[in-house]
Amino acid sequence: MRPSLAACLLSTFALAASAAHAEMAVGGFAPQIAFFGASAQGGDAPLAQIAGADTQMVEPAFGVYEPNEQLLYVSDFNGRALRVYPAFARGNVAPLRVLNPPQFGQTRASAPVYAHDEIGIIVSNCCIATYPLHASGSDTFAIRTINWGGLSGSATDLNNPLSLRYLPASDEYVVSEYDRLVFHARTAGAYDAPTRRITGPAVANCISVAHDPAAHRLFVLCQAPWDGSSATTRVRIGVFADDASGEAMPLYTIAGDATGLDLPPGYYVTGIGHDPYVHRLMVASSSNSGNPAQNRVVVFADGANGNATPVQQLSGTTLSSGWLGTPFAVPLDAIFANGFDG
């Protein structure tokens, strides 16, 4: 059941009395989520963490803030679970609930859909399963599942989806594959074809997608394969209208030497997030060596274009003691947090 407006307001004002909260959160393949303010740079320490045995975290590689209920939905990759936490709780905090049916496997990104009391989740590294938003436990069945495209007779075009977002204006899910973006109706059946795709060289080698529902923009993070001789691998963010389809060209691209996006061989980008509260894009990267000193997050204004200079560059072990996951946004304080839909 959704909380009443009065309950939401009481919760908002109670939380607002506490200290200010960070805008950027990042987890990954270590049992912790770190929170940083908008002015953090370099190796600055996080303002706070969610960490400790009570959290039950194993590898919280993807998180998302749900503003209507002020909750964090955290995909725990090798914990094979979706864990839900109070958005402004910090420290050794236990999850409010845990969803961990066997179907999950190594769960990737999730997308809460508050308006329909549902949540979409990438399960078994292949499929999009939708569950009740407030489901918990290991014996909960999916409401519906869009299956792997390799199944006989399946036209879903899902192969190895890496990230997932929900588009409220069109009631669609979008996932990033390595060579395309694939869109499905939220209510699609097990073997339904996509509603559309974005294909072509502009989305080749795409790793992750973020969405700005207010501006109707998709931010597609791509990293070109290393050519075996150059000193860098090229990384770019292609910006598309969120109703684009086919072999679309980006509206514009963020790329170039000044961006700090390009990486040495052996380093890779792990995900992109959008912050609607301070209007920023956040890109995380790690190295194949697994050395957390080589972790990095580069942050841009969400209107950045071309060879733009980052507004923040964070690096090192303060981000995580393991490989990084996808950064995500948490508002500055609870008084700004209630009722943002998107």
VEXDREN-2710 file (C-alpha; in Angstrom, 1 decimal):
% VEXDREN-2710
k/r/px/py/pz
1/MET/0.0/0.0/0.0
2/ARG/1.3/3.5/-0.8
3/PRO/1.9/5.9/2.1
4/SER/-0.7/8.7/2.5
5/LEU/0.2/12.3/1.6
6/ALA/0.2/13.2/5.3
7/ALA/2.6/10.4/6.1
8/CYS/4.9/11.5/3.3
9/LEU/4.9/15.0/4.5
10/LEU/5.6/14.0/8.1
11/SER/8.4/11.8/6.9
12/THR/9.8/14.6/4.7
13/PHE/9.9/17.2/7.5
14/ALA/11.3/14.8/10.0
15/LEU/14.1/13.9/7.7
16/ALA/14.7/17.5/6.7
17/ALA/15.7/18.3/10.3
18/SER/18.8/16.1/9.9
19/ALA/22.0/17.0/8.3
20/ALA/22.2/17.5/4.5
21/HIS/22.7/14.5/2.4
22/ALA/24.9/13.7/-0.6
23/GLU/23.9/14.0/-4.3
24/MET/26.0/11.1/-5.7
25/ALA/26.0/7.5/-4.5
26/VAL/28.1/4.7/-5.8
27/GLY/28.4/1.0/-5.0
28/GLY/30.0/-1.9/-6.8
29/PHE/31.7/-5.2/-6.2
30/ALA/32.4/-4.6/-2.5
31/PRO/29.8/-4.6/0.3
32/GLN/29.3/-0.8/0.6
33/ILE/27.6/2.2/-0.9
34/ALA/29.5/5.6/-0.6
35/PHE/27.9/9.0/-0.7
36/PHE/29.6/12.2/-2.0
37/GLY/28.6/15.8/-2.1
38/ALA/28.5/18.0/-5.2
39/SER/31.8/19.7/-4.3
40/ALA/33.9/16.5/-3.7
41/GLN/37.0/16.2/-5.7
42/GLY/40.0/13.9/-6.1
43/GLY/40.4/11.5/-3.2
44/ASP/38.0/13.2/-0.9
45/ALA/36.4/10.9/1.7
46/PRO/32.7/10.1/1.3
47/LEU/30.3/12.0/3.5
48/ALA/28.9/8.7/4.6
49/GLN/28.5/5.0/3.7
50/ILE/26.0/2.2/4.0
51/ALA/28.2/-0.6/5.1
52/GLY/28.4/-3.4/7.7
53/ALA/27.2/-6.9/8.4
54/ASP/23.6/-5.9/9.0
55/THR/23.3/-4.5/5.5
56/GLN/23.5/-8.0/4.0
57/MET/25.3/-6.5/0.9
58/VAL/27.6/-8.6/-1.1
59/GLU/28.0/-6.7/-4.4
60/PRO/25.7/-3.7/-4.6
61/ALA/26.5/-2.9/-8.2
62/PHE/23.4/-0.9/-9.1
63/GLY/21.1/1.4/-7.1
64/VAL/18.3/3.7/-7.7
65/TYR/16.5/6.3/-5.6
66/GLU/12.7/6.0/-5.6
67/PRO/11.5/9.5/-4.6
68/ASN/7.8/8.9/-3.8
69/GLU/8.7/6.5/-1.0
70/GLN/12.2/7.8/-0.3
71/LEU/13.8/4.4/-0.7
72/LEU/16.9/3.0/-2.3
73/TYR/16.5/-0.1/-4.4
74/VAL/19.8/-1.8/-4.6
75/SER/20.7/-4.7/-7.0
76/ASP/23.1/-7.0/-5.3
77/PHE/24.9/-8.8/-8.1
78/ASN/26.4/-11.9/-6.5
79/GLY/24.1/-11.5/-3.5
80/ARG/21.4/-12.4/-6.0
81/ALA/18.9/-10.1/-4.4
82/LEU/17.2/-6.8/-4.5
83/ARG/17.7/-5.0/-1.2
84/VAL/15.6/-2.0/-0.1
85/TYR/16.9/0.6/2.3
86/PRO/15.7/3.9/3.7
87/ALA/17.2/6.5/1.4
88/PHE/18.7/8.7/4.1
89/ALA/19.8/5.9/6.4
90/ARG/23.6/5.6/6.8
91/GLY/26.0/3.1/8.4
92/ASN/25.3/-0.5/9.3
93/VAL/21.6/-0.4/8.4
94/ALA/19.5/-3.5/7.7
95/PRO/17.4/-3.6/4.6
96/LEU/13.7/-3.0/5.0
97/ARG/13.0/-5.9/2.7
98/VAL/14.8/-8.3/0.5
99/LEU/13.5/-9.9/-2.8
100/ASN/15.6/-12.9/-3.8
101/PRO/13.7/-15.5/-5.9
102/PRO/15.8/-18.2/-7.7
103/GLN/14.9/-16.6/-11.0
104/PHE/17.2/-13.6/-10.2
105/GLY/20.5/-15.3/-10.7
106/GLN/23.2/-12.5/-10.7
107/THR/20.8/-9.6/-10.7
108/ARG/21.7/-6.4/-12.6
109/ALA/19.9/-3.1/-12.8
110/SER/16.3/-2.4/-11.5
111/ALA/13.7/0.3/-12.4
112/PRO/11.0/1.1/-9.9
113/VAL/7.7/2.0/-11.5
114/TYR/5.8/3.6/-8.6
115/ALA/2.8/4.6/-10.7
116/HIS/2.0/1.0/-11.3
117/ASP/3.3/-0.5/-8.1
118/GLU/5.9/-2.5/-10.0
119/ILE/9.6/-2.9/-10.4
120/GLY/11.5/-4.1/-13.5
121/ILE/14.7/-6.1/-12.9
122/ILE/17.4/-7.6/-15.2
123/VAL/17.5/-11.2/-14.1
124/SER/19.8/-14.1/-15.0
125/ASN/21.8/-11.7/-17.1
126/CYS/19.3/-12.1/-20.0
127/CYS/15.8/-11.1/-19.3
128/ILE/13.5/-8.3/-17.9
129/ALA/11.3/-9.5/-15.0
130/THR/8.6/-7.4/-13.4
131/TYR/7.7/-7.9/-9.8
132/PRO/5.3/-6.1/-7.4
133/LEU/7.1/-3.1/-6.1
134/HIS/6.7/-4.1/-2.4
135/ALA/7.5/-7.8/-2.9
136/SER/9.9/-9.6/-0.7
137/GLY/11.2/-13.1/0.0
138/SER/12.4/-16.0/-2.1
139/ASP/9.1/-17.4/-3.1
140/THR/7.7/-14.4/-5.0
141/PHE/6.8/-14.9/-8.7
142/ALA/7.3/-12.3/-11.4
143/ILE/4.2/-10.6/-12.7
144/ARG/5.6/-11.1/-16.2
145/THR/9.0/-11.8/-17.8
146/ILE/10.4/-10.7/-21.2
147/ASN/12.6/-13.6/-22.1
148/TRP/16.0/-14.0/-23.7
149/GLY/16.0/-13.4/-27.4
150/GLY/18.0/-16.6/-28.1
151/LEU/15.0/-18.8/-27.2
152/SER/13.4/-20.6/-30.1
153/GLY/10.7/-18.5/-31.6
154/SER/11.5/-15.4/-29.5
155/ALA/11.8/-12.0/-31.0
156/THR/12.6/-10.1/-27.8
157/ASP/16.1/-9.1/-29.0
158/LEU/17.4/-9.4/-25.5
159/ASN/20.8/-11.0/-25.3
160/ASN/23.0/-9.6/-22.5
161/PRO/21.3/-6.5/-21.2
162/LEU/23.7/-4.4/-19.1
163/SER/21.5/-1.6/-17.8
164/LEU/17.8/-0.8/-17.5
165/ARG/15.7/2.3/-17.3
166/TYR/12.0/3.0/-17.2
167/LEU/10.6/5.7/-19.5
168/PRO/7.4/7.0/-17.9
169/ALA/6.2/9.1/-20.9
170/SER/6.0/6.0/-23.2
171/ASP/5.6/3.3/-20.5
172/GLU/8.6/1.4/-21.8
173/TYR/11.7/-0.2/-20.5
174/VAL/15.0/0.4/-22.3
175/VAL/18.1/-1.8/-21.9
176/SER/21.6/-1.3/-23.3
177/GLU/23.1/-4.1/-25.2
178/TYR/26.6/-4.0/-26.7
179/ASP/25.4/-2.9/-30.1
180/ARG/22.0/-1.4/-29.6
181/LEU/19.4/-0.1/-27.2
182/VAL/16.3/-2.2/-27.0
183/PHE/12.9/-0.9/-25.9
184/HIS/10.0/-3.0/-24.6
185/ALA/6.5/-2.1/-23.4
186/ARG/6.4/-2.5/-19.7
187/THR/3.5/-4.9/-20.1
188/ALA/5.2/-6.9/-22.9
189/GLY/4.8/-10.7/-22.8
190/ALA/7.4/-13.3/-22.7
191/TYR/8.2/-13.5/-26.4
192/ASP/7.0/-10.1/-27.6
193/ALA/9.1/-8.1/-30.0
194/PRO/10.6/-4.7/-28.9
195/THR/8.5/-1.6/-29.5
196/ARG/11.7/-0.1/-31.1
197/ARG/15.5/-0.2/-31.2
198/ILE/18.3/2.3/-31.6
199/THR/21.0/0.7/-33.7
200/GLY/24.0/1.7/-35.8
201/PRO/27.5/3.0/-35.1
202/ALA/26.3/5.7/-32.7
203/VAL/25.5/3.0/-30.1
204/ALA/28.2/0.5/-30.9
205/ASN/30.0/-0.8/-27.8
206/CYS/27.4/0.8/-25.5
207/ILE/27.8/-0.1/-21.8
208/SER/25.1/1.8/-20.0
209/VAL/22.2/4.2/-20.5
210/ALA/20.8/7.0/-18.2
211/HIS/17.6/8.9/-18.7
212/ASP/16.4/12.4/-18.0
213/PRO/12.6/12.2/-18.2
214/ALA/12.2/16.0/-17.8
215/ALA/14.3/16.8/-20.8
216/HIS/13.4/13.6/-22.7
217/ARG/17.0/12.6/-23.2
218/LEU/18.9/9.3/-23.2
219/PHE/22.6/9.4/-22.3
220/VAL/24.4/6.4/-23.8
221/LEU/27.8/5.5/-22.5
222/CYS/30.1/3.7/-25.0
223/GLN/33.7/2.6/-25.0
224/ALA/35.5/1.6/-28.1
225/PRO/37.6/-1.6/-28.0
226/TRP/41.4/-1.1/-27.6
227/ASP/43.1/-1.2/-31.0
228/GLY/46.1/-2.9/-29.6
229/SER/48.5/0.0/-30.1
230/SER/47.2/3.3/-28.9
231/ALA/47.7/4.7/-25.4
232/THR/43.9/5.1/-24.8
233/THR/40.5/3.6/-25.4
234/ARG/38.0/6.2/-26.5
235/VAL/34.9/6.8/-24.4
236/ARG/31.9/8.9/-25.4
237/ILE/28.4/9.8/-24.2
238/GLY/25.9/10.0/-27.1
239/VAL/22.8/12.0/-26.3
240/PHE/19.5/10.9/-28.0
241/ALA/15.9/12.0/-27.8
242/ASP/14.1/9.4/-25.7
243/ASP/11.7/8.7/-28.6
244/ALA/14.5/8.0/-31.1
245/SER/14.5/4.7/-33.1
246/GLY/16.3/3.0/-35.9
247/GLU/19.8/3.9/-37.0
248/ALA/19.5/7.3/-35.2
249/MET/22.3/9.8/-34.9
250/PRO/22.8/11.4/-31.5
251/LEU/21.6/15.0/-30.9
252/TYR/25.2/15.6/-29.8
253/THR/28.1/13.8/-28.2
254/ILE/30.3/14.4/-25.1
255/ALA/33.8/13.3/-26.0
256/GLY/37.4/14.5/-26.3
257/ASP/40.6/15.0/-24.5
258/ALA/39.2/17.6/-22.1
259/THR/36.4/15.4/-20.8
260/GLY/38.6/12.9/-18.9
261/LEU/36.5/10.1/-20.3
262/ASP/39.2/8.3/-22.3
263/LEU/40.9/5.5/-20.5
264/PRO/44.2/3.6/-20.7
265/PRO/44.1/0.1/-22.0
266/GLY/42.9/-2.3/-19.2
267/TYR/40.5/0.3/-17.8
268/TYR/36.8/0.2/-18.5
269/VAL/33.7/2.3/-17.8
270/THR/31.1/0.6/-15.6
271/GLY/28.0/2.8/-15.8
272/ILE/26.4/6.2/-16.2
273/GLY/23.8/7.9/-14.0
274/HIS/21.8/11.1/-14.2
275/ASP/21.2/13.4/-11.2
276/PRO/17.9/15.4/-11.7
277/TYR/18.5/17.4/-8.5
278/VAL/21.7/19.1/-9.4
279/HIS/21.5/18.3/-13.2
280/ARG/24.6/16.2/-13.6
281/LEU/25.9/13.1/-15.4
282/MET/28.1/10.7/-13.5
283/VAL/30.4/8.2/-15.2
284/ALA/32.3/5.5/-13.3
285/SER/35.3/3.4/-14.3
286/SER/37.6/0.8/-12.9
287/SER/40.6/-1.3/-14.0
288/ASN/40.8/-4.9/-15.0
289/SER/43.4/-5.4/-12.3
290/GLY/40.8/-4.8/-9.6
291/ASN/43.0/-2.3/-7.8
292/PRO/40.5/0.1/-6.1
293/ALA/43.2/2.9/-6.2
294/GLN/42.4/3.1/-10.0
295/ASN/38.6/3.7/-9.5
296/ARG/37.3/6.9/-10.9
297/VAL/34.1/8.9/-11.3
298/VAL/33.9/11.8/-13.8
299/VAL/30.9/14.2/-13.4
300/PHE/29.5/16.7/-16.0
301/ALA/26.7/19.2/-16.1
302/ASP/23.9/17.4/-17.8
303/GLY/23.9/20.0/-20.5
304/ALA/27.5/19.4/-21.4
305/ASN/28.3/19.1/-25.1
306/GLY/31.4/18.2/-27.1
307/ASN/34.8/18.3/-25.5
308/ALA/33.4/19.5/-22.1
309/THR/35.4/19.8/-18.9
310/PRO/34.1/17.8/-15.9
311/VAL/32.8/19.6/-12.9
312/GLN/34.0/16.8/-10.6
313/GLN/36.7/14.1/-10.9
314/LEU/36.9/11.6/-8.0
315/SER/39.3/8.8/-7.7
316/GLY/40.8/6.1/-5.6
317/THR/39.8/3.8/-2.8
318/THR/37.4/6.2/-1.1
319/LEU/34.9/5.4/-3.9
320/SER/35.0/1.7/-3.2
321/SER/37.3/-1.1/-2.0
322/GLY/36.3/-3.0/-5.2
323/TRP/35.3/-2.4/-8.8
324/LEU/32.7/0.3/-9.2
325/GLY/29.1/-0.1/-10.2
326/THR/26.8/2.5/-11.7
327/PRO/26.6/5.8/-9.9
328/PHE/23.1/7.1/-9.0
329/ALA/21.6/10.2/-7.5
330/VAL/20.2/10.9/-4.1
331/PRO/18.8/14.4/-3.5
332/LEU/20.6/17.0/-1.3
333/ASP/18.1/16.6/1.5
334/ALA/14.7/15.0/2.1
335/ILE/12.9/18.3/1.9
336/PHE/13.7/18.3/-1.8
337/ALA/13.1/14.6/-2.2
338/ASN/9.4/14.0/-2.0
339/GLY/7.2/13.7/-5.1
340/PHE/9.8/14.0/-7.9
341/ASP/8.4/11.6/-10.6
342/GLY/11.1/10.3/-12.8
END
